[in-house]
Amino acid sequence: MTPWNPHSWQRFPAEQQPVYPDPTALEAVLARLRRLPPLVVPEEVDRLRDLLAEAAAGRRFLLQGGDCAERFQDCTPEAIEGKLRVLLQMSVALTHGGRKPVVRVGRIAGQFAKPRSRPTELVRGQALPSYRGDLVNALEASAEARRPDPARMLEAYFHAAATLNHLRALTAGGFADLHHPERWELPGGTGEVPEYHRTLDQVRESLDFLEALGGVQRDALERIDFFTSHEALLLPYEEALTRWVPEAGAYYHLGAHTLWVGERTRQLDGAHLEYLRGLRNPLGVKVGPSATPEQLQTLLARLDPAREPGRVTLITRFGAARIREALPPLLAAVQAAGHPVLWSCDPMHGNGMESAQGLKTRDFDAILAELRQAFELHSAAGSTLGGVHFELTGEAVTECTGGTQRLSEADLAKAYETGCDPRLNRAQSLEMAFLIAGMMRG
């Protein structure tokens, strides 16, 4: 491989990059970003890599989730707290039922860009450039709003900083204290998932017993580790947030704790893999039906030549109808190559469909079916499924059908709020966590 530096990706073909009409304005924004403080610190990145190594060894379980694409307008206390609450609730269900500590990683504080299948889309009969996330352009249906604007990168940075600031204040201030899980309640409550309250009662009883014995430190129950992630998509922005850390002798991306590369941008000769391979951060790779065993081995040799535990998380996304055929050859290829990857399942992206009304949706049962098969196939291959990756929200949206709420296609229009892909709502997310905990126990 050729020598690496933060801008060596520019020598490679880069997919999913917008064309900015004013190169001078673009460079001015990037110069400003390079001078701004980092959003995370290297010690947090190293901590996450160590935790992911434990998950890869089967001692922890990764829960990664959040919005399909964050919107600037959703940078509010209510929205941020809602996402944290639903991930906390899910992690209690997973830890209590699955008997493993959970590594919590949000798709938050940076998930402002989305790849698109086509450069243009029809909006109310008008052909417009595709909405690529608030990092690039606006959702509003006009040619002016859809024009790529480099100033949005600065907006993204400051919205990410505000989100991170609130998350840090919450987690450091006892918001996640297991003694007070009532703080996690979402507006409208969680009456749709009665098993959650039964679990909390059991957790409280266990805490009372352990504390009476002096076997648990209260501080350990009042604060949590919470990490951030986003897809490394808009490469000029990602490069501008890359910093040399002399103490480590390495480059870190300090706009998030971990980044992932998507199914559309993981070309072996592409710019995204070239950029990511030189970072010290733990990395995720989305792996879909187009991946072959040989491609996956080559990709891992590029991203993880030292075979370092915690370095790479492979996030599979096949769909319930294709996973049984697609996953086993990839499991065998990774085992043969000896890479200690963490395997995670994204059951959302392979199970999309369109409703009769033309809305993108996903069905709870199809999502669950892919997860069940993933656990079964890993077990049969002597492998471990060590994590899950969801698009979800703490809000009472109606974007995915099914679940105990029995949402149908007719219900979708009641609260369909996503600008891109459909998300599990708070009740569906929590119900899914209990079902996953059962799969973890076997």
KOLMARSE-18717 format. One record per residue (C-alpha): residue in three letters; x, y, z. Coordinates in steps of 0.1 Angstrom, whole numbers, plus 5000, padded with zeros to 4 digits. Layout:
% residues N
R  residuo     x     y     z
R      Ala     X     Y     Z
...
This chain:
% residues 442
R  residuo     x     y     z
R      Met  5000  5000  5000
R      Thr  5011  5036  4993
R      Pro  5020  5059  5021
R      Trp  4990  5074  5039
R      Asn  4982  5109  5051
R      Pro  4948  5126  5059
R      His  4945  5138  5023
R      Ser  4958  5108  5004
R      Trp  4922  5098  4997
R      Gln  4921  5126  4971
R      Arg  4941  5104  4947
R      Phe  4913  5078  4946
R      Pro  4878  5078  4931
R      Ala  4853  5091  4957
R      Glu  4817  5081  4955
R      Gln  4787  5101  4969
R      Gln  4805  5134  4970
R      Pro  4786  5166  4961
R      Val  4800  5191  4936
R      Tyr  4803  5225  4953
R      Pro  4798  5255  4929
R      Asp  4823  5277  4947
R      Pro  4857  5260  4954
R      Thr  4869  5292  4972
R      Ala  4841  5291  4996
R      Leu  4846  5254  5002
R      Glu  4883  5259  5011
R      Ala  4875  5288  5035
R      Val  4851  5265  5054
R      Leu  4875  5237  5056
R      Ala  4903  5260  5068
R      Arg  4880  5271  5096
R      Leu  4871  5236  5105
R      Arg  4908  5226  5108
R      Arg  4913  5253  5134
R      Leu  4883  5244  5156
R      Pro  4888  5223  5187
R      Pro  4882  5185  5185
R      Leu  4848  5172  5196
R      Val  4862  5141  5213
R      Val  4895  5132  5228
R      Pro  4919  5104  5219
R      Glu  4915  5087  5254
R      Glu  4878  5082  5247
R      Val  4885  5067  5213
R      Asp  4910  5043  5229
R      Arg  4885  5034  5256
R      Leu  4859  5025  5230
R      Arg  4884  5004  5210
R      Asp  4892  4984  5242
R      Leu  4855  4979  5249
R      Leu  4848  4967  5213
R      Ala  4877  4943  5216
R      Glu  4859  4928  5246
R      Ala  4827  4926  5226
R      Ala  4845  4908  5198
R      Ala  4857  4883  5224
R      Gly  4821  4877  5236
R      Arg  4824  4895  5269
R      Arg  4803  4926  5260
R      Phe  4775  4934  5235
R      Leu  4774  4964  5212
R      Leu  4742  4985  5209
R      Gln  4745  5011  5182
R      Gly  4715  5032  5172
R      Gly  4700  5065  5164
R      Asp  4686  5085  5135
R      Cys  4689  5076  5099
R      Ala  4701  5111  5094
R      Glu  4701  5139  5120
R      Arg  4685  5172  5112
R      Phe  4698  5205  5125
R      Gln  4663  5214  5136
R      Asp  4662  5184  5159
R      Cys  4691  5196  5180
R      Thr  4669  5202  5210
R      Pro  4670  5190  5246
R      Glu  4639  5169  5241
R      Ala  4652  5151  5210
R      Ile  4686  5144  5224
R      Glu  4673  5132  5257
R      Gly  4647  5110  5239
R      Lys  4675  5092  5219
R      Leu  4696  5087  5250
R      Arg  4666  5075  5270
R      Val  4656  5048  5245
R      Leu  4692  5035  5242
R      Leu  4694  5034  5281
R      Gln  4662  5015  5283
R      Met  4673  4991  5256
R      Ser  4707  4986  5273
R      Val  4690  4976  5306
R      Ala  4669  4950  5288
R      Leu  4700  4936  5270
R      Thr  4722  4936  5301
R      His  4696  4921  5324
R      Gly  4683  4895  5299
R      Gly  4715  4888  5280
R      Arg  4738  4888  5310
R      Lys  4764  4909  5293
R      Pro  4775  4946  5298
R      Val  4765  4967  5269
R      Val  4786  4991  5249
R      Arg  4764  5021  5239
R      Val  4772  5039  5207
R      Gly  4748  5065  5193
R      Arg  4743  5074  5156
R      Ile  4743  5110  5169
R      Ala  4763  5142  5171
R      Gly  4775  5139  5135
R      Gln  4752  5117  5115
R      Phe  4742  5145  5092
R      Ala  4749  5130  5058
R      Lys  4733  5101  5038
R      Pro  4743  5083  5006
R      Arg  4717  5082  4980
R      Ser  4709  5057  4952
R      Arg  4704  5084  4926
R      Pro  4717  5120  4921
R      Thr  4682  5133  4915
R      Glu  4647  5125  4929
R      Leu  4611  5134  4920
R      Val  4594  5156  4946
R      Arg  4558  5163  4938
R      Gly  4565  5158  4901
R      Gln  4596  5180  4901
R      Ala  4631  5166  4894
R      Leu  4655  5179  4921
R      Pro  4690  5170  4933
R      Ser  4687  5143  4960
R      Tyr  4686  5154  4996
R      Arg  4720  5142  5010
R      Gly  4715  5152  5046
R      Asp  4718  5185  5063
R      Leu  4756  5184  5061
R      Val  4752  5189  5023
R      Asn  4719  5205  5014
R      Ala  4684  5211  5027
R      Leu  4653  5188  5026
R      Glu  4630  5216  5013
R      Ala  4618  5209  4977
R      Ser  4635  5237  4957
R      Ala  4665  5239  4935
R      Glu  4681  5265  4957
R      Ala  4677  5244  4989
R      Arg  4691  5213  4972
R      Arg  4722  5231  4960
R      Pro  4753  5218  4980
R      Asp  4764  5245  5005
R      Pro  4798  5242  5022
R      Ala  4787  5265  5050
R      Arg  4766  5236  5062
R      Met  4798  5218  5073
R      Leu  4803  5245  5099
R      Glu  4767  5243  5110
R      Ala  4771  5205  5113
R      Tyr  4802  5210  5135
R      Phe  4785  5234  5159
R      His  4753  5213  5161
R      Ala  4774  5182  5168
R      Ala  4792  5202  5195
R      Ala  4760  5213  5211
R      Thr  4746  5177  5210
R      Leu  4778  5163  5226
R      Asn  4778  5190  5253
R      His  4742  5180  5263
R      Leu  4750  5143  5262
R      Arg  4781  5148  5284
R      Ala  4762  5169  5309
R      Leu  4734  5143  5311
R      Thr  4757  5113  5315
R      Ala  4781  5130  5340
R      Gly  4752  5145  5360
R      Gly  4736  5112  5370
R      Phe  4709  5111  5343
R      Ala  4718  5074  5337
R      Asp  4718  5065  5374
R      Leu  4702  5031  5378
R      His  4687  5042  5411
R      His  4665  5067  5392
R      Pro  4654  5050  5360
R      Glu  4622  5071  5361
R      Arg  4644  5099  5346
R      Trp  4645  5077  5315
R      Glu  4608  5077  5309
R      Leu  4597  5091  5276
R      Pro  4567  5113  5271
R      Gly  4537  5089  5270
R      Gly  4555  5063  5291
R      Thr  4565  5028  5281
R      Gly  4532  5011  5290
R      Glu  4533  4994  5255
R      Val  4562  4972  5269
R      Pro  4551  4960  5303
R      Glu  4581  4937  5305
R      Tyr  4603  4968  5309
R      His  4588  4977  5343
R      Arg  4591  4942  5356
R      Thr  4627  4942  5346
R      Leu  4633  4975  5364
R      Asp  4617  4961  5396
R      Gln  4641  4931  5394
R      Val  4671  4954  5388
R      Arg  4662  4975  5418
R      Glu  4659  4945  5440
R      Ser  4693  4933  5429
R      Leu  4709  4967  5435
R      Asp  4694  4968  5470
R      Phe  4708  4934  5478
R      Leu  4743  4942  5464
R      Glu  4745  4975  5481
R      Ala  4735  4960  5514
R      Leu  4764  4936  5511
R      Gly  4787  4964  5501
R      Gly  4794  4946  5468
R      Val  4789  4975  5444
R      Gln  4802  5011  5443
R      Arg  4774  5036  5439
R      Asp  4794  5057  5415
R      Ala  4796  5028  5391
R      Leu  4758  5029  5388
R      Glu  4754  5067  5384
R      Arg  4775  5072  5353
R      Ile  4779  5054  5320
R      Asp  4801  5053  5289
R      Phe  4783  5067  5259
R      Phe  4801  5070  5225
R      Thr  4792  5087  5192
R      Ser  4795  5075  5156
R      His  4785  5085  5121
R      Glu  4791  5073  5086
R      Ala  4823  5087  5071
R      Leu  4807  5100  5039
R      Leu  4816  5136  5031
R      Leu  4854  5132  5029
R      Pro  4865  5169  5029
R      Tyr  4846  5173  5062
R      Glu  4861  5142  5077
R      Glu  4896  5152  5067
R      Ala  4892  5186  5084
R      Leu  4884  5169  5117
R      Thr  4915  5146  5116
R      Arg  4942  5155  5140
R      Trp  4978  5142  5147
R      Val  4982  5131  5183
R      Pro  5019  5132  5192
R      Glu  5015  5111  5224
R      Ala  5000  5082  5204
R      Gly  5021  5088  5173
R      Ala  4989  5084  5152
R      Tyr  4962  5103  5134
R      Tyr  4927  5103  5150
R      His  4894  5115  5136
R      Leu  4882  5136  5165
R      Gly  4848  5144  5153
R      Ala  4834  5111  5166
R      His  4846  5081  5186
R      Thr  4840  5057  5157
R      Leu  4832  5059  5120
R      Trp  4818  5035  5096
R      Val  4820  5031  5058
R      Gly  4788  5022  5039
R      Glu  4778  4996  5014
R      Arg  4779  5021  4986
R      Thr  4814  5035  4995
R      Arg  4835  5006  5005
R      Gln  4852  5001  4971
R      Leu  4886  4985  4975
R      Asp  4901  5011  4952
R      Gly  4880  5039  4966
R      Ala  4887  5071  4985
R      His  4867  5061  5016
R      Leu  4887  5030  5025
R      Glu  4919  5050  5017
R      Tyr  4909  5077  5042
R      Leu  4898  5053  5070
R      Arg  4928  5030  5069
R      Gly  4951  5055  5084
R      Leu  4930  5064  5114
R      Arg  4935  5051  5149
R      Asn  4898  5051  5155
R      Pro  4878  5018  5156
R      Leu  4861  5014  5123
R      Gly  4828  4999  5111
R      Val  4822  4984  5077
R      Lys  4787  4978  5063
R      Val  4786  4944  5045
R      Gly  4757  4937  5022
R      Pro  4748  4911  4995
R      Ser  4773  4924  4970
R      Ala  4803  4915  4993
R      Thr  4823  4884  4983
R      Pro  4846  4864  5006
R      Glu  4877  4875  4986
R      Gln  4867  4912  4987
R      Leu  4861  4910  5025
R      Gln  4895  4894  5031
R      Thr  4912  4921  5010
R      Leu  4893  4949  5028
R      Leu  4903  4936  5062
R      Ala  4939  4933  5051
R      Arg  4938  4970  5042
R      Leu  4920  4982  5074
R      Asp  4934  4958  5099
R      Pro  4968  4945  5088
R      Ala  4979  4940  5124
R      Arg  4948  4920  5133
R      Glu  4940  4941  5163
R      Pro  4910  4933  5184
R      Gly  4885  4962  5185
R      Arg  4898  4977  5153
R      Val  4870  4966  5129
R      Thr  4833  4960  5133
R      Leu  4816  4942  5104
R      Ile  4780  4953  5102
R      Thr  4760  4929  5081
R      Arg  4729  4941  5063
R      Phe  4714  4914  5039
R      Gly  4677  4913  5045
R      Ala  4657  4885  5060
R      Ala  4653  4867  5026
R      Arg  4691  4867  5018
R      Ile  4710  4864  5050
R      Arg  4710  4826  5052
R      Glu  4727  4823  5018
R      Ala  4750  4853  5021
R      Leu  4764  4853  5056
R      Pro  4780  4818  5060
R      Pro  4807  4822  5033
R      Leu  4817  4856  5048
R      Leu  4820  4841  5083
R      Ala  4842  4813  5069
R      Ala  4864  4838  5050
R      Val  4870  4860  5080
R      Gln  4878  4830  5102
R      Ala  4903  4817  5077
R      Ala  4920  4851  5075
R      Gly  4923  4853  5113
R      His  4909  4888  5118
R      Pro  4894  4892  5153
R      Val  4865  4913  5141
R      Leu  4834  4922  5160
R      Trp  4803  4910  5141
R      Ser  4772  4932  5143
R      Cys  4738  4929  5126
R      Asp  4720  4958  5109
R      Pro  4686  4943  5103
R      Met  4671  4976  5090
R      His  4687  4984  5056
R      Gly  4681  4950  5039
R      Asn  4644  4950  5048
R      Gly  4630  4982  5033
R      Met  4599  4982  5012
R      Glu  4574  5008  4999
R      Ser  4538  5010  5012
R      Ala  4508  5012  4989
R      Gln  4508  5050  4997
R      Gly  4544  5053  4984
R      Leu  4561  5057  5018
R      Lys  4593  5039  5026
R      Thr  4588  5015  5055
R      Arg  4602  4984  5073
R      Asp  4583  4956  5090
R      Phe  4591  4946  5125
R      Asp  4587  4909  5118
R      Ala  4612  4911  5089
R      Ile  4637  4929  5111
R      Leu  4633  4903  5138
R      Ala  4636  4875  5113
R      Glu  4670  4887  5101
R      Leu  4682  4890  5137
R      Arg  4671  4855  5146
R      Gln  4689  4840  5115
R      Ala  4720  4860  5123
R      Phe  4723  4846  5158
R      Glu  4716  4811  5145
R      Leu  4742  4813  5116
R      His  4769  4827  5139
R      Ser  4763  4799  5164
R      Ala  4764  4772  5137
R      Ala  4797  4786  5124
R      Gly  4813  4788  5158
R      Ser  4812  4826  5156
R      Thr  4797  4852  5179
R      Leu  4772  4879  5170
R      Gly  4785  4907  5193
R      Gly  4763  4936  5184
R      Val  4733  4952  5167
R      His  4729  4984  5147
R      Phe  4695  5001  5144
R      Glu  4679  5032  5130
R      Leu  4656  5042  5158
R      Thr  4642  5072  5177
R      Gly  4629  5080  5211
R      Glu  4598  5096  5196
R      Ala  4564  5080  5190
R      Val  4567  5080  5152
R      Thr  4549  5056  5129
R      Glu  4575  5047  5103
R      Cys  4578  5010  5106
R      Thr  4549  4985  5107
R      Gly  4543  4958  5132
R      Gly  4553  4952  5168
R      Thr  4530  4950  5198
R      Gln  4514  4982  5187
R      Arg  4503  4964  5155
R      Leu  4511  4994  5133
R      Ser  4498  4988  5098
R      Glu  4505  5007  5065
R      Ala  4474  5027  5072
R      Asp  4490  5040  5104
R      Leu  4522  5053  5087
R      Ala  4509  5087  5079
R      Lys  4499  5095  5115
R      Ala  4535  5104  5125
R      Tyr  4558  5098  5096
R      Glu  4586  5123  5103
R      Thr  4619  5109  5088
R      Gly  4636  5128  5061
R      Cys  4653  5096  5048
R      Asp  4648  5061  5060
R      Pro  4621  5048  5085
R      Arg  4630  5042  5121
R      Leu  4618  5020  5149
R      Asn  4598  5041  5174
R      Arg  4605  5039  5212
R      Ala  4581  5011  5219
R      Gln  4593  4990  5189
R      Ser  4629  4996  5200
R      Leu  4624  4985  5235
R      Glu  4604  4954  5225
R      Met  4632  4945  5201
R      Ala  4657  4948  5229
R      Phe  4639  4922  5250
R      Leu  4637  4898  5220
R      Ile  4674  4902  5214
R      Ala  4682  4895  5250
R      Gly  4664  4862  5246
R      Met  4685  4854  5216
R      Met  4717  4862  5235
R      Arg  4707  4836  5261
R      Gly  4702  4811  5233
